Amino acid sequence: MLNSGNTAHQDDVSLKIVSLPWYDLPASRVDLDGFWQLLRADLKATGIDQLSQSLDRSTAYVDQWYSAELLLSQCCGLDLFTREGANLLPFCRPVFTDVPCTPGNYFSYVISQTTRARPFTKPRIAINSPSSHSGSTVLWEWLQGVMPQQIIVSGSHQASINLVRNDVVDLAAIDAHSWQLLDHTGVNIIGKTSEAPTPPFITAKNHHAQVKDLLTAMHNTIAATGSHLQISTLLPCDVNTYAELNTKAQNFVEIDLALKRYA
């Protein structure tokens, strides 16, 4: 006979995984929690059950991507072309109201301690992740072939900002939607990168039959509370939406070469 603790554990295992990790920062956490509560109620009304009370902030998002229980999360468009993203089905992307560009797109700010935009000769750079479009690929594109003398993989946009502020590196690229959510005191915007489709909302491929209900609930919740997240509406997307990003990233072979050099 199972005790009550084991029973509770079994119930937890059966819950669907929901997270919104891409912009889940201290400044946005309350609004994201409120968004999930409204969305959860709407999803339950459509018959989608086994939903957790709160967003999953304890499981690494890559581990979530491998799970068949993944109902809703986010990723970088480039992640859809990786082994880790093979289970992911992108179904919509946000239109940000705080990023002045084509609706459904975004860009990154290039930052430095200095106020001069160019030129930089052999700069020290920070990238949040080698697989990031907003923090890596666009910076390489902006550098226009200039090779850095040092590369630090920071792990996050905030960590990249901190490295610039502390004069550990000269340059970094920061997702423009996250800019207002981060502490960027002591650094300057010296440039803006090219636009790209915003990061997609995703589900596990085995949930494809629930995408219609999931999308309807997402639209309803965005209409009710999207302004708190600086999202006006949602646009459809699929893996082909991000194919150009993947092609662009593949063209920057110097990323891999440089990372191996400075590893």
C-alpha atoms as a printed R data frame, in Angstrom:
    type eleno elety resid chain resno       x      y       z
1   ATOM     1    CA   MET     A     1   0.000  0.000   0.000
2   ATOM     2    CA   LEU     A     2   1.405  3.383  -1.002
3   ATOM     3    CA   ASN     A     3   1.578  6.067   1.618
4   ATOM     4    CA   SER     A     4   0.175  9.552   0.972
5   ATOM     5    CA   GLY     A     5   3.604 10.907   0.041
6   ATOM     6    CA   ASN     A     6   4.059  8.364  -2.746
7   ATOM     7    CA   THR     A     7   0.532  8.989  -4.034
8   ATOM     8    CA   ALA     A     8   1.232 12.704  -4.240
9   ATOM     9    CA   HIS     A     9   4.433 11.966  -6.098
10  ATOM    10    CA   GLN     A    10   2.578  9.881  -8.676
11  ATOM    11    CA   ASP     A    11   0.108 12.718  -9.195
12  ATOM    12    CA   ASP     A    12   2.977 15.163  -9.742
13  ATOM    13    CA   VAL     A    13   4.577 12.925 -12.363
14  ATOM    14    CA   SER     A    14   1.352 12.904 -14.423
15  ATOM    15    CA   LEU     A    15   1.110 16.685 -14.607
16  ATOM    16    CA   LYS     A    16   1.772 18.357 -17.940
17  ATOM    17    CA   ILE     A    17   4.865 20.549 -18.088
18  ATOM    18    CA   VAL     A    18   4.346 24.279 -18.586
19  ATOM    19    CA   SER     A    19   7.067 26.921 -18.462
20  ATOM    20    CA   LEU     A    20   7.760 30.326 -19.981
21  ATOM    21    CA   PRO     A    21  11.537 30.456 -19.507
22  ATOM    22    CA   TRP     A    22  12.682 32.871 -22.196
23  ATOM    23    CA   TYR     A    23  11.648 36.037 -20.374
24  ATOM    24    CA   ASP     A    24  11.068 34.612 -16.895
25  ATOM    25    CA   LEU     A    25  13.064 37.251 -15.018
26  ATOM    26    CA   PRO     A    26  12.545 38.789 -11.565
27  ATOM    27    CA   ALA     A    27  10.943 41.893 -13.090
28  ATOM    28    CA   SER     A    28   8.376 39.826 -15.034
29  ATOM    29    CA   ARG     A    29   7.738 36.915 -12.694
30  ATOM    30    CA   VAL     A    30   4.521 38.212 -11.114
31  ATOM    31    CA   ASP     A    31   3.034 39.027 -14.517
32  ATOM    32    CA   LEU     A    32   4.008 35.623 -15.910
33  ATOM    33    CA   ASP     A    33   2.407 33.887 -12.935
34  ATOM    34    CA   GLY     A    34  -0.787 35.862 -13.490
35  ATOM    35    CA   PHE     A    35  -0.707 35.017 -17.193
36  ATOM    36    CA   TRP     A    36  -0.407 31.313 -16.403
37  ATOM    37    CA   GLN     A    37  -3.322 31.353 -13.955
38  ATOM    38    CA   LEU     A    38  -5.632 32.864 -16.574
39  ATOM    39    CA   LEU     A    39  -4.352 30.547 -19.283
40  ATOM    40    CA   ARG     A    40  -4.680 27.531 -17.002
41  ATOM    41    CA   ALA     A    41  -8.345 28.308 -16.333
42  ATOM    42    CA   ASP     A    42  -9.015 28.697 -20.055
43  ATOM    43    CA   LEU     A    43  -7.242 25.440 -20.875
44  ATOM    44    CA   LYS     A    44  -9.208 23.559 -18.214
45  ATOM    45    CA   ALA     A    45 -12.433 24.924 -19.710
46  ATOM    46    CA   THR     A    46 -11.483 23.345 -23.057
47  ATOM    47    CA   GLY     A    47 -10.921 19.965 -21.406
48  ATOM    48    CA   ILE     A    48  -7.145 20.054 -21.115
49  ATOM    49    CA   ASP     A    49  -6.431 18.855 -17.589
50  ATOM    50    CA   GLN     A    50  -3.564 17.619 -15.407
51  ATOM    51    CA   LEU     A    51  -2.225 21.167 -15.299
52  ATOM    52    CA   SER     A    52   0.119 22.251 -12.528
53  ATOM    53    CA   GLN     A    53  -0.752 25.196 -10.317
54  ATOM    54    CA   SER     A    54   2.487 26.975 -11.124
55  ATOM    55    CA   LEU     A    55   5.030 27.283 -13.905
56  ATOM    56    CA   ASP     A    56   7.890 24.787 -13.824
57  ATOM    57    CA   ARG     A    57  10.970 26.752 -12.817
58  ATOM    58    CA   SER     A    58  12.905 23.850 -11.314
59  ATOM    59    CA   THR     A    59  13.457 21.594 -14.338
60  ATOM    60    CA   ALA     A    60  16.079 22.637 -16.882
61  ATOM    61    CA   TYR     A    61  14.227 23.691 -20.015
62  ATOM    62    CA   VAL     A    62  16.274 21.334 -22.198
63  ATOM    63    CA   ASP     A    63  15.112 18.447 -20.001
64  ATOM    64    CA   GLN     A    64  11.544 19.687 -20.437
65  ATOM    65    CA   TRP     A    65  11.971 19.636 -24.220
66  ATOM    66    CA   TYR     A    66  12.678 15.894 -24.162
67  ATOM    67    CA   SER     A    67   9.470 15.125 -22.249
68  ATOM    68    CA   ALA     A    68   6.263 13.932 -23.902
69  ATOM    69    CA   GLU     A    69   4.428 15.801 -21.109
70  ATOM    70    CA   LEU     A    70   5.592 19.209 -22.384
71  ATOM    71    CA   LEU     A    71   2.433 21.219 -23.102
72  ATOM    72    CA   LEU     A    72   3.809 24.749 -23.369
73  ATOM    73    CA   SER     A    73   7.203 26.397 -23.283
74  ATOM    74    CA   GLN     A    74   9.508 28.590 -25.369
75  ATOM    75    CA   CYS     A    75  12.787 28.211 -27.232
76  ATOM    76    CA   CYS     A    76  15.095 30.076 -29.560
77  ATOM    77    CA   GLY     A    77  14.265 29.589 -33.217
78  ATOM    78    CA   LEU     A    78  17.686 28.013 -33.686
79  ATOM    79    CA   ASP     A    79  16.889 25.350 -31.073
80  ATOM    80    CA   LEU     A    80  14.325 23.832 -33.444
81  ATOM    81    CA   PHE     A    81  17.202 22.610 -35.633
82  ATOM    82    CA   THR     A    82  19.144 20.919 -32.844
83  ATOM    83    CA   ARG     A    83  19.028 17.411 -31.442
84  ATOM    84    CA   GLU     A    84  17.548 18.811 -28.239
85  ATOM    85    CA   GLY     A    85  14.744 20.458 -30.197
86  ATOM    86    CA   ALA     A    86  13.726 17.418 -32.256
87  ATOM    87    CA   ASN     A    87  10.628 16.860 -30.062
88  ATOM    88    CA   LEU     A    88   9.414 20.458 -30.319
89  ATOM    89    CA   LEU     A    89   6.446 21.790 -32.303
90  ATOM    90    CA   PRO     A    90   6.372 25.594 -32.671
91  ATOM    91    CA   PHE     A    91   2.835 26.904 -33.131
92  ATOM    92    CA   CYS     A    92   2.815 30.673 -32.572
93  ATOM    93    CA   ARG     A    93   5.077 33.626 -31.865
94  ATOM    94    CA   PRO     A    94   4.439 36.865 -29.921
95  ATOM    95    CA   VAL     A    95   4.140 40.393 -31.262
96  ATOM    96    CA   PHE     A    96   6.059 42.580 -28.814
97  ATOM    97    CA   THR     A    97   4.867 46.128 -28.195
98  ATOM    98    CA   ASP     A    98   8.158 47.306 -26.671
99  ATOM    99    CA   VAL     A    99  10.394 46.420 -29.635
100 ATOM   100    CA   PRO     A   100  10.066 48.977 -32.476
101 ATOM   101    CA   CYS     A   101  10.243 46.781 -35.558
102 ATOM   102    CA   THR     A   102   8.111 44.659 -37.875
103 ATOM   103    CA   PRO     A   103   5.256 42.999 -35.898
104 ATOM   104    CA   GLY     A   104   6.258 39.462 -34.974
105 ATOM   105    CA   ASN     A   105   9.955 40.264 -35.206
106 ATOM   106    CA   TYR     A   106  12.577 41.422 -32.712
107 ATOM   107    CA   PHE     A   107  16.214 42.443 -32.655
108 ATOM   108    CA   SER     A   108  19.070 42.867 -30.216
109 ATOM   109    CA   TYR     A   109  20.943 45.871 -28.878
110 ATOM   110    CA   VAL     A   110  24.726 45.837 -29.170
111 ATOM   111    CA   ILE     A   111  26.137 47.244 -25.947
112 ATOM   112    CA   SER     A   112  29.483 48.515 -24.685
113 ATOM   113    CA   GLN     A   113  30.941 50.757 -22.007
114 ATOM   114    CA   THR     A   114  31.955 53.174 -24.730
115 ATOM   115    CA   THR     A   115  29.577 55.288 -26.801
116 ATOM   116    CA   ARG     A   116  31.352 54.764 -30.109
117 ATOM   117    CA   ALA     A   117  29.638 52.391 -32.519
118 ATOM   118    CA   ARG     A   118  32.673 51.355 -34.567
119 ATOM   119    CA   PRO     A   119  35.356 50.383 -35.283
120 ATOM   120    CA   PHE     A   120  36.377 47.625 -32.903
121 ATOM   121    CA   THR     A   121  39.658 45.832 -33.560
122 ATOM   122    CA   LYS     A   122  39.848 42.390 -31.971
123 ATOM   123    CA   PRO     A   123  37.193 43.113 -29.306
124 ATOM   124    CA   ARG     A   124  36.528 40.999 -26.267
125 ATOM   125    CA   ILE     A   125  32.947 39.718 -26.552
126 ATOM   126    CA   ALA     A   126  30.356 37.942 -24.424
127 ATOM   127    CA   ILE     A   127  27.704 35.637 -25.851
128 ATOM   128    CA   ASN     A   128  24.955 34.192 -23.710
129 ATOM   129    CA   SER     A   129  25.026 30.842 -25.545
130 ATOM   130    CA   PRO     A   130  26.608 29.551 -28.769
131 ATOM   131    CA   SER     A   131  23.129 28.439 -29.950
132 ATOM   132    CA   SER     A   132  21.456 31.790 -29.230
133 ATOM   133    CA   HIS     A   133  20.311 33.959 -32.107
134 ATOM   134    CA   SER     A   134  19.755 37.117 -30.042
135 ATOM   135    CA   GLY     A   135  22.983 36.857 -28.051
136 ATOM   136    CA   SER     A   136  25.397 35.199 -30.474
137 ATOM   137    CA   THR     A   137  24.537 34.950 -34.183
138 ATOM   138    CA   VAL     A   138  23.443 38.577 -34.482
139 ATOM   139    CA   LEU     A   139  26.604 39.799 -32.768
140 ATOM   140    CA   TRP     A   140  28.790 37.911 -35.236
141 ATOM   141    CA   GLU     A   141  26.745 39.411 -38.058
142 ATOM   142    CA   TRP     A   142  27.112 42.909 -36.591
143 ATOM   143    CA   LEU     A   143  30.896 42.472 -36.297
144 ATOM   144    CA   GLN     A   144  31.076 42.086 -40.094
145 ATOM   145    CA   GLY     A   145  33.996 39.682 -40.077
146 ATOM   146    CA   VAL     A   146  35.988 41.262 -37.238
147 ATOM   147    CA   MET     A   147  37.374 38.425 -35.134
148 ATOM   148    CA   PRO     A   148  37.452 38.800 -31.348
149 ATOM   149    CA   GLN     A   149  40.511 38.358 -29.218
150 ATOM   150    CA   GLN     A   150  38.442 36.781 -26.429
151 ATOM   151    CA   ILE     A   151  35.016 35.111 -26.153
152 ATOM   152    CA   ILE     A   152  33.207 34.454 -22.903
153 ATOM   153    CA   VAL     A   153  30.031 32.345 -22.836
154 ATOM   154    CA   SER     A   154  28.120 34.131 -20.078
155 ATOM   155    CA   GLY     A   155  25.043 31.912 -19.743
156 ATOM   156    CA   SER     A   156  22.481 34.738 -19.817
157 ATOM   157    CA   HIS     A   157  21.811 38.221 -21.149
158 ATOM   158    CA   GLN     A   158  22.104 39.678 -17.645
159 ATOM   159    CA   ALA     A   159  25.471 38.014 -17.158
160 ATOM   160    CA   SER     A   160  26.626 39.453 -20.496
161 ATOM   161    CA   ILE     A   161  25.574 42.938 -19.388
162 ATOM   162    CA   ASN     A   162  27.465 42.480 -16.140
163 ATOM   163    CA   LEU     A   163  30.625 41.501 -18.023
164 ATOM   164    CA   VAL     A   164  30.403 44.641 -20.148
165 ATOM   165    CA   ARG     A   165  29.708 46.832 -17.102
166 ATOM   166    CA   ASN     A   166  32.730 45.420 -15.281
167 ATOM   167    CA   ASP     A   167  34.992 45.900 -18.328
168 ATOM   168    CA   VAL     A   168  35.631 42.173 -18.654
169 ATOM   169    CA   VAL     A   169  34.448 42.335 -22.276
170 ATOM   170    CA   ASP     A   170  33.913 45.108 -24.795
171 ATOM   171    CA   LEU     A   171  30.745 43.993 -26.562
172 ATOM   172    CA   ALA     A   172  27.601 41.917 -26.133
173 ATOM   173    CA   ALA     A   173  24.238 41.594 -27.866
174 ATOM   174    CA   ILE     A   174  21.086 41.762 -25.728
175 ATOM   175    CA   ASP     A   175  17.560 40.733 -26.760
176 ATOM   176    CA   ALA     A   176  15.652 44.028 -27.043
177 ATOM   177    CA   HIS     A   177  12.500 42.635 -25.394
178 ATOM   178    CA   SER     A   178  14.461 41.583 -22.320
179 ATOM   179    CA   TRP     A   179  16.330 44.913 -22.154
180 ATOM   180    CA   GLN     A   180  13.775 46.678 -19.949
181 ATOM   181    CA   LEU     A   181  13.572 43.635 -17.666
182 ATOM   182    CA   LEU     A   182  17.296 43.640 -16.936
183 ATOM   183    CA   ASP     A   183  19.672 45.831 -14.944
184 ATOM   184    CA   HIS     A   184  21.550 47.663 -17.698
185 ATOM   185    CA   THR     A   185  22.959 50.540 -15.680
186 ATOM   186    CA   GLY     A   186  26.506 51.492 -16.631
187 ATOM   187    CA   VAL     A   187  26.384 50.281 -20.244
188 ATOM   188    CA   ASN     A   188  25.529 51.991 -23.534
189 ATOM   189    CA   ILE     A   189  23.592 50.909 -26.590
190 ATOM   190    CA   ILE     A   190  25.906 51.459 -29.551
191 ATOM   191    CA   GLY     A   191  24.037 49.578 -32.244
192 ATOM   192    CA   LYS     A   192  21.027 47.548 -33.281
193 ATOM   193    CA   THR     A   193  21.119 44.182 -35.033
194 ATOM   194    CA   SER     A   194  19.002 42.902 -37.911
195 ATOM   195    CA   GLU     A   195  15.435 41.730 -37.249
196 ATOM   196    CA   ALA     A   196  14.300 38.123 -36.916
197 ATOM   197    CA   PRO     A   197  11.071 36.287 -36.014
198 ATOM   198    CA   THR     A   198  10.397 36.357 -32.268
199 ATOM   199    CA   PRO     A   199  11.101 33.177 -30.256
200 ATOM   200    CA   PRO     A   200   8.270 30.659 -30.654
201 ATOM   201    CA   PHE     A   201   5.865 29.170 -28.177
202 ATOM   202    CA   ILE     A   202   6.249 25.400 -28.405
203 ATOM   203    CA   THR     A   203   4.637 22.142 -27.396
204 ATOM   204    CA   ALA     A   204   5.746 18.520 -27.679
205 ATOM   205    CA   LYS     A   205   4.987 17.024 -31.078
206 ATOM   206    CA   ASN     A   206   2.728 14.401 -29.520
207 ATOM   207    CA   HIS     A   207   0.391 17.231 -28.423
208 ATOM   208    CA   HIS     A   208  -0.259 18.318 -32.026
209 ATOM   209    CA   ALA     A   209  -3.962 17.462 -31.702
210 ATOM   210    CA   GLN     A   210  -4.289 19.979 -28.857
211 ATOM   211    CA   VAL     A   211  -2.624 22.888 -30.663
212 ATOM   212    CA   LYS     A   212  -5.940 24.396 -31.824
213 ATOM   213    CA   ASP     A   213  -7.318 24.540 -28.267
214 ATOM   214    CA   LEU     A   214  -3.963 25.679 -26.916
215 ATOM   215    CA   LEU     A   215  -3.760 28.487 -29.467
216 ATOM   216    CA   THR     A   216  -7.322 29.633 -28.784
217 ATOM   217    CA   ALA     A   217  -6.631 29.771 -25.059
218 ATOM   218    CA   MET     A   218  -3.380 31.650 -25.670
219 ATOM   219    CA   HIS     A   219  -5.162 34.259 -27.797
220 ATOM   220    CA   ASN     A   220  -7.836 34.726 -25.120
221 ATOM   221    CA   THR     A   221  -5.240 35.161 -22.383
222 ATOM   222    CA   ILE     A   222  -3.133 37.568 -24.442
223 ATOM   223    CA   ALA     A   223  -6.238 39.665 -25.092
224 ATOM   224    CA   ALA     A   224  -6.935 39.804 -21.352
225 ATOM   225    CA   THR     A   225  -3.478 40.347 -19.911
226 ATOM   226    CA   GLY     A   226  -0.927 40.511 -22.713
227 ATOM   227    CA   SER     A   227  -0.326 44.217 -22.124
228 ATOM   228    CA   HIS     A   228   1.416 43.332 -18.848
229 ATOM   229    CA   LEU     A   229   3.918 41.290 -20.861
230 ATOM   230    CA   GLN     A   230   4.194 43.817 -23.711
231 ATOM   231    CA   ILE     A   231   2.534 41.333 -26.099
232 ATOM   232    CA   SER     A   232  -0.279 42.600 -28.317
233 ATOM   233    CA   THR     A   233  -1.172 39.428 -30.194
234 ATOM   234    CA   LEU     A   234   0.180 36.156 -31.559
235 ATOM   235    CA   LEU     A   235   1.184 35.200 -35.096
236 ATOM   236    CA   PRO     A   236   1.298 31.664 -36.499
237 ATOM   237    CA   CYS     A   237   4.640 30.002 -37.057
238 ATOM   238    CA   ASP     A   238   6.235 26.675 -37.837
239 ATOM   239    CA   VAL     A   239   9.774 25.415 -38.170
240 ATOM   240    CA   ASN     A   240  10.069 27.014 -41.621
241 ATOM   241    CA   THR     A   241   9.603 30.443 -40.031
242 ATOM   242    CA   TYR     A   242  13.088 30.058 -38.552
243 ATOM   243    CA   ALA     A   243  14.852 28.325 -41.451
244 ATOM   244    CA   GLU     A   244  16.601 31.525 -42.530
245 ATOM   245    CA   LEU     A   245  17.976 32.003 -39.012
246 ATOM   246    CA   ASN     A   246  19.426 28.513 -39.108
247 ATOM   247    CA   THR     A   247  20.997 29.120 -42.513
248 ATOM   248    CA   LYS     A   248  22.511 32.363 -41.264
249 ATOM   249    CA   ALA     A   249  23.923 30.666 -38.161
250 ATOM   250    CA   GLN     A   250  25.434 27.878 -40.262
251 ATOM   251    CA   ASN     A   251  27.172 30.475 -42.393
252 ATOM   252    CA   PHE     A   252  29.016 31.834 -39.375
253 ATOM   253    CA   VAL     A   253  31.448 28.939 -39.215
254 ATOM   254    CA   GLU     A   254  33.866 31.235 -37.414
255 ATOM   255    CA   ILE     A   255  31.687 30.924 -34.312
256 ATOM   256    CA   ASP     A   256  32.682 27.286 -33.818
257 ATOM   257    CA   LEU     A   257  36.272 27.955 -34.791
258 ATOM   258    CA   ALA     A   258  36.575 30.878 -32.420
259 ATOM   259    CA   LEU     A   259  34.927 29.049 -29.535
260 ATOM   260    CA   LYS     A   260  37.334 26.143 -29.952
261 ATOM   261    CA   ARG     A   261  40.227 28.603 -30.022
262 ATOM   262    CA   TYR     A   262  39.208 30.275 -26.766
263 ATOM   263    CA   ALA     A   263  37.847 27.213 -24.954
